[in-house]
Structure formats: C-alpha cells, structure tokens
Amino acid sequence: MITPGDEALVRDHTVYSCVMGSRAFGLATDASDTDRRGVFLAPTPLFWRFDKPPTHVEGPADEQFSWELERFCELALRANPNVLECLHSPLVERIDATGRELLSLRGAFLSRQAHQTFVRYALGQRRKLEADVRQYGAPRWKHAMHLLRLLTSCRDLLRTGELIIEVGSAREELLAVKRGEVAWPEVERRMTRLATEGDEAAAVSPLPELPDRARIEDFLIRTRRASALAVSPAGEGPTG
C-alpha cells in the first residue's frame, strides 16, 4: 500500500511521466486502460538517513507506476524492455529540466544487450502462451499480440539503432491477432520469423556492444549534487 511519503515523492518530485501500454503503442481501443509510468528524483538528503527512499512506487492512481531515477537508470542500462520503452513513449504527460536531460540521453542506454534482454523476455512470454494453448486450447490473444509487437520492435531496433514503439501500419494486423482472428499456428510462425530476423539483425547491428554507462553515471551524480545543494539555509530539508 502506498504511504503518504511515497505519494508525496511521486506528486512533488516526478521529473518525467508518460502513458505506456496500448495507447502509446497505437493499439488502443475503447476498452483500453491508461497505463502511466514515471520517474521521480528522491531529494538527496533522504539518502542520508537510515531509512532510504523507495526504489519504486506503485500508485497513487490506478495503473500508475514510478521508479526512482537511479533505479530507472540501472534497469535501462541493463536493457530492460519495459523501462527502455518508457523513454520512447510518444505520450509525455509531465517533464522538467531533469526529465528533458534524461530523454536527451536515451540513446546512451541502447546497445546490443537489448537483443538478449528482449529475447529472454519474449521467450518467457511465449512459454506462457504455449502453456495456455495446452491447457485451454488457445492463448491469451492480447498477450500474443503484444509479444508480436515486442519482437518487431526488437528486430527494428537492432536493424536501425532506434527504438520505435508505435506500431504504425501494423495496427490492424496486430488487432486481428488480439481478436483471435489469426490461427495460433500462424501466430507461432510469425513469432519464429521475427525472432530469427532479430538474431540476424543482432550480428550486424549499428548499436554499440555496451551502453554508455559513464555518461549516465555523470548525469546521475550531477543531478544528485544539485539536489543536495537545494537545501534551505536553516537545514530544514529540500526546498522543492
């Protein structure tokens, strides 16, 4: 359950927030939820206490989840698919100067490591879909649609060096999968093809082998230092 302190961190110290999920991917329908993701900067003096600020906060709104800046950067440097995609949402709801610098650095997080992390995530999701087919005779079609979208995004990232999360002209084809209008064997064939194309793209990708960790760390240190200096002369804590 979210505490008043956690809620205040999200309310008062969010540097970047966006809409994710189907609305960001261009796959929303009238029934789609609005998934919100954000990054908050815990004031540096909070780290001087025994009780540290949270690394993430779920809420306070429904379908809302936020990471503390350092945790977000750690996950992005590991090429976590969900976190990387947040940096590329076309639906930004809130951003300040720190958030704008974070977005300006999003290319520094990208590397060929995305191949392993995206594929590992995709394999886990595919096993769940196959288990559903064995148990119930059909997969969860919405999850199948999103897996196809993820595999396409991964392949194109490795081919071009750019992460684009909007599905564009593939919208209707993917929504047909969600509606169960595409037979499971055909969906499996598409998954296998996309995975193979992603493997081929990884071998010749323009992406660097590793992300630019030093550049991200410099940003984090400067941001923490600026927050530490934003303390009232009376030592009453952060001023904003």
C-alpha positions as CSV (number, residue, x, y, z in Angstrom):
1,M,0.0,0.0,0.0
2,I,1.3,3.4,-0.9
3,T,2.4,5.6,2.1
4,P,1.8,9.3,2.3
5,G,5.6,9.8,1.9
6,D,5.7,7.7,-1.2
7,E,2.7,9.6,-2.6
8,A,4.5,12.9,-1.9
9,L,7.6,11.7,-3.7
10,V,5.6,11.0,-6.9
11,R,3.5,14.1,-6.6
12,D,6.2,16.6,-5.8
13,H,9.4,15.1,-7.4
14,T,8.4,13.4,-10.6
15,V,10.8,14.5,-13.4
16,Y,9.2,12.5,-16.2
17,S,5.9,10.7,-16.7
18,C,4.3,9.2,-19.7
19,V,1.5,7.0,-20.9
20,M,2.5,3.5,-21.9
21,G,0.7,0.3,-23.0
22,S,-1.7,0.1,-25.8
23,R,-2.2,3.9,-26.0
24,A,1.5,4.5,-26.5
25,F,1.8,1.6,-29.0
26,G,-1.0,2.8,-31.2
27,L,-3.1,-0.3,-30.3
28,A,-5.7,1.3,-28.0
29,T,-9.4,0.5,-28.3
30,D,-12.4,2.0,-26.5
31,A,-11.8,-0.6,-23.7
32,S,-8.1,0.1,-23.2
33,D,-6.7,1.2,-19.8
34,T,-4.4,4.2,-19.5
35,D,-1.1,2.9,-18.1
36,R,1.1,5.6,-16.6
37,R,4.8,5.3,-15.9
38,G,7.1,7.8,-14.3
39,V,10.5,8.7,-12.9
40,F,10.9,10.6,-9.6
41,L,14.0,12.1,-8.1
42,A,14.2,11.5,-4.4
43,P,15.8,14.5,-2.8
44,T,19.4,13.7,-1.9
45,P,19.1,14.4,1.9
46,L,16.7,11.5,2.1
47,F,19.6,9.1,1.4
48,W,21.5,10.4,4.5
49,R,19.0,8.7,6.8
50,F,19.0,5.0,7.8
51,D,15.6,4.6,6.1
52,K,16.3,5.1,2.4
53,P,13.6,6.3,-0.1
54,P,11.9,3.6,-2.1
55,T,13.3,2.5,-5.4
56,H,9.8,2.4,-6.9
57,V,6.2,3.4,-6.1
58,E,3.0,1.8,-7.3
59,G,0.3,4.4,-7.4
60,P,-1.3,6.6,-6.2
61,A,-3.5,6.5,-9.3
62,D,-4.7,3.2,-10.8
63,E,-2.4,1.8,-13.4
64,Q,0.4,4.1,-12.3
65,F,4.0,3.0,-11.5
66,S,7.1,5.1,-10.9
67,W,10.8,4.4,-10.4
68,E,13.3,6.5,-8.5
69,L,15.8,7.9,-11.0
70,E,18.8,5.8,-10.0
71,R,16.8,2.5,-10.2
72,F,15.3,3.6,-13.5
73,C,18.8,4.2,-14.9
74,E,20.1,0.9,-13.6
75,L,17.3,-1.0,-15.3
76,A,17.6,0.9,-18.6
77,L,21.4,0.2,-18.6
78,R,20.5,-3.5,-18.4
79,A,18.2,-3.0,-21.4
80,N,15.1,-3.8,-19.5
81,P,12.4,-3.7,-22.3
82,N,9.7,-2.1,-20.2
83,V,12.0,0.7,-19.0
84,L,13.6,1.4,-22.3
85,E,10.2,1.7,-23.9
86,C,9.2,4.4,-21.4
87,L,12.0,6.6,-22.7
88,H,10.4,6.4,-26.2
89,S,6.7,7.0,-25.4
90,P,5.1,9.5,-27.7
91,L,2.7,10.4,-24.9
92,V,4.6,12.5,-22.4
93,E,2.4,14.0,-19.6
94,R,4.9,15.7,-17.3
95,I,8.6,16.6,-17.7
96,D,11.0,19.1,-16.1
97,A,14.6,20.0,-16.9
98,T,16.0,16.8,-15.4
99,G,13.5,14.8,-17.3
100,R,14.4,16.5,-20.5
101,E,18.1,15.7,-20.0
102,L,17.1,12.1,-19.2
103,L,15.3,11.9,-22.6
104,S,18.3,13.5,-24.3
105,L,20.4,10.6,-23.0
106,R,18.1,7.8,-24.2
107,G,20.4,6.8,-27.0
108,A,23.2,6.2,-24.4
109,F,21.1,3.4,-22.9
110,L,20.8,1.5,-26.1
111,S,23.2,-1.3,-27.0
112,R,23.3,-4.8,-28.5
113,Q,22.4,-6.1,-25.0
114,A,18.8,-5.4,-25.9
115,H,18.9,-8.5,-28.1
116,Q,19.5,-10.7,-25.1
117,T,17.0,-9.0,-22.8
118,F,14.2,-8.6,-25.3
119,V,14.6,-12.2,-26.5
120,R,14.8,-13.6,-22.9
121,Y,11.6,-11.7,-22.0
122,A,9.9,-12.8,-25.3
123,L,10.8,-16.5,-24.6
124,G,9.3,-16.3,-21.2
125,Q,6.1,-14.8,-22.6
126,R,5.9,-17.4,-25.4
127,R,6.2,-20.3,-23.0
128,K,3.2,-18.9,-21.1
129,L,1.2,-18.6,-24.3
130,E,2.1,-22.2,-25.2
131,A,1.1,-23.4,-21.7
132,D,-2.3,-21.7,-22.2
133,V,-2.8,-23.4,-25.6
134,R,-2.0,-26.8,-24.0
135,Q,-4.3,-26.2,-21.0
136,Y,-7.2,-24.2,-22.6
137,G,-6.8,-24.8,-26.3
138,A,-6.0,-21.1,-27.1
139,P,-3.5,-18.5,-25.9
140,R,-4.4,-15.2,-24.3
141,W,-4.7,-13.3,-27.6
142,K,-3.9,-9.9,-26.2
143,H,-0.7,-11.2,-24.8
144,A,0.1,-12.8,-28.2
145,M,-0.5,-9.5,-29.9
146,H,1.9,-7.7,-27.6
147,L,4.6,-10.4,-28.0
148,L,4.5,-9.9,-31.7
149,R,4.8,-6.2,-31.2
150,L,7.8,-6.6,-28.9
151,L,9.6,-8.9,-31.3
152,T,9.0,-6.5,-34.1
153,S,10.3,-3.6,-32.0
154,C,13.4,-5.6,-31.0
155,R,14.2,-6.6,-34.6
156,D,13.8,-3.0,-35.9
157,L,15.9,-1.6,-33.0
158,L,18.7,-4.0,-33.9
159,R,18.4,-3.1,-37.6
160,T,18.3,0.7,-37.3
161,G,19.7,1.6,-33.9
162,E,16.4,3.4,-33.0
163,L,13.7,2.2,-30.7
164,I,10.2,3.0,-32.0
165,I,7.3,1.7,-30.0
166,E,4.4,2.8,-32.2
167,V,3.2,0.0,-34.5
168,G,2.1,2.3,-37.3
169,S,0.7,0.4,-40.3
170,A,0.8,-2.9,-38.4
171,R,-2.0,-1.8,-36.2
172,E,-4.9,-3.7,-37.9
173,E,-2.8,-6.8,-38.4
174,L,-2.0,-6.9,-34.7
175,L,-5.5,-6.1,-33.6
176,A,-6.7,-9.1,-35.6
177,V,-4.5,-11.3,-33.5
178,K,-5.9,-9.8,-30.3
179,R,-9.4,-10.6,-31.6
180,G,-8.4,-14.2,-32.2
181,E,-8.9,-14.0,-35.9
182,V,-5.5,-15.4,-36.7
183,A,-4.9,-19.1,-36.1
184,W,-2.4,-20.0,-33.4
185,P,-0.1,-21.9,-35.8
186,E,0.2,-18.7,-37.9
187,V,0.9,-16.6,-34.9
188,E,3.7,-19.1,-33.9
189,R,5.1,-18.9,-37.4
190,R,5.2,-15.1,-37.2
191,M,6.9,-15.2,-33.8
192,T,9.6,-17.6,-35.0
193,R,10.2,-15.5,-38.1
194,L,10.6,-12.3,-36.1
195,A,12.9,-14.0,-33.6
196,T,15.1,-15.3,-36.5
197,E,15.2,-11.8,-38.1
198,G,16.2,-10.3,-34.8
199,D,19.0,-12.8,-34.4
200,E,20.2,-11.9,-37.9
201,A,20.0,-8.2,-37.2
202,A,22.0,-8.5,-34.0
203,A,25.0,-9.8,-35.9
204,V,25.3,-6.6,-38.0
205,S,23.5,-4.1,-35.7
206,P,24.8,-0.4,-35.7
207,L,24.3,-0.4,-31.9
208,P,27.4,-0.4,-29.7
209,E,28.2,-3.6,-27.8
210,L,27.5,-1.9,-24.4
211,P,25.6,1.2,-23.2
212,D,27.4,4.4,-22.3
213,R,27.4,3.8,-18.5
214,A,29.9,6.6,-17.8
215,R,27.7,9.2,-19.4
216,I,24.6,8.1,-17.5
217,E,26.6,8.0,-14.2
218,D,27.8,11.5,-14.8
219,F,24.2,12.7,-15.3
220,L,23.1,10.9,-12.1
221,I,25.9,12.4,-10.0
222,R,25.3,15.9,-11.2
223,T,21.6,15.5,-10.5
224,R,22.2,14.2,-7.0
225,R,24.7,17.0,-6.3
226,A,22.2,19.7,-7.5
227,S,19.5,18.1,-5.3
228,A,21.8,18.2,-2.2
229,L,22.6,21.8,-2.8
230,A,18.8,22.7,-2.9
231,V,18.6,22.7,0.9
232,S,17.4,25.7,2.9
233,P,20.0,27.6,4.9
234,A,18.2,26.6,8.1
235,G,18.8,22.9,7.2
236,E,15.1,22.3,7.0
237,G,15.4,19.9,4.0
238,P,14.7,20.2,0.3
239,T,13.4,23.4,-0.9
240,G,11.5,22.0,-3.9
